[in-house]
Amino acid sequence: MSAKQFNEMVTSHSGLLGISEISSDMRNLLHRDTLDVRAAEAVGLFCYQVKKWIGAFTAALDGLDTLVFAGGIGENAPAVRTRICDGLGFLGVESLPGGSPTRRDDARGDPRRAESSRGPTPAEAAAGDCR
């Protein structure tokens, strides 16, 4: 394998696409995860890795004040947020039943934030531009 072929493999054919052999788009994988074991494995591995990193960063930061999901997962993937939050109860994180966050306004009246926790550590889904 040449360096160019290796670079192409790592940058274009790895990650969710490499595991699922279907798509690198989480939306496509979520639509197929009950029908295709490869899609289910890719989504499951993704959620496991995110959960693992949350635990690692929580330990490194000596605790967790708030868990915020931004971008596509924060705005459009309550099922992924729920799967990630499941098992994080020891950190005080609980996902709401059904995976759908309840909409609320924050202190500034910003409706782009959604509460998705009833535990002592809030988990939020932040919609909008994250810069």
Sequence and secondary structure as in RCSB ss.txt:
>XXXX:A:sequence
MSAKQFNEMVTSHSGLLGISEISSDMRNLLHRDTLDVRAAEAVGLFCYQVKKWIGAFTAALDGLDTLVFAGGIGE
NAPAVRTRICDGLGFLGVESLPGGSPTRRDDARGDPRRAESSRGPTPAEAAAGDCR
>XXXX:A:secstr
  HHHHHHHHHHSSHHHHHHSS S HHHHHHHTTT HHHHHHHHHHHHHHHHHHHHHHHHTTS S EEE HHHHH
H HHHHHHHHTT GGGT    GGG  EE   TT  TTEEE   SSS EEEE S   
